[in-house]
């Protein structure tokens, strides 16, 4: 199974994602430069964090027009699995593959710290091995991580169970204090209607080894591997 990791000018979490995928048995990571338009042989796509194209205009706004993203759109349209992390989440919303948008943090400042996440949906491509209600700890690092959507979209996401991760307290309580950026409904990650396309702001690739402070992020990549292997049989 080959997981393609998109590399834009300005990406800075591509190597972290590569190592996180490499650590999962049975999955091979492969870098995909932003000018590539052929995704033949790729089982899943990861759009990593960073500052694609310097985040000029706004985060993800230019990356969506990169040649590779039309191939990603076609890949997703054929049932492919796509996982966007931080800037990757921003790109997916800019493309319309996920609803809503990511705007400036409520504090108007870059935020870099650990957060707790409650798993709200265990039926997606990146949570299939994680029990619903589990609490994960991961780092965030963003200035535009404030998830925003109109009330109709929020109602749809909540009603269809498409909120995948929610910022929470250590014991799972959903409070304003546990929300690091002002995201509506404490949303940290969402999925499309199939659960194959997922975007999240926290960085699981930075928390896959115990020397990184914990290995909660490894569960995300192991879930992805399980989904891909099941699909192959």
Buried (B, 14 or more C-beta within 10 A) or exposed (E): BBBBBBBBBBBBBBBBBBEBBEBBEEBEBEBBEBEBEEBEEBBBBBBBBBBBBEBEEBBBBBBBEBEBBEBBBEBBEEEBBBBBBBBBBBBBBBBEBBBBBBBBBBEEEEBEEEBBBBBBBBEBBBBBBBEEEBBBBBBBBBBBBBBBBEEEBBEBBEEEBBBBBBBBBEEBEBEEEBBBBBBBBBBBBBBBEEBBBBBBBBBBBBBBBEEBEBBBBBBBBBBBBBBBBEBEE
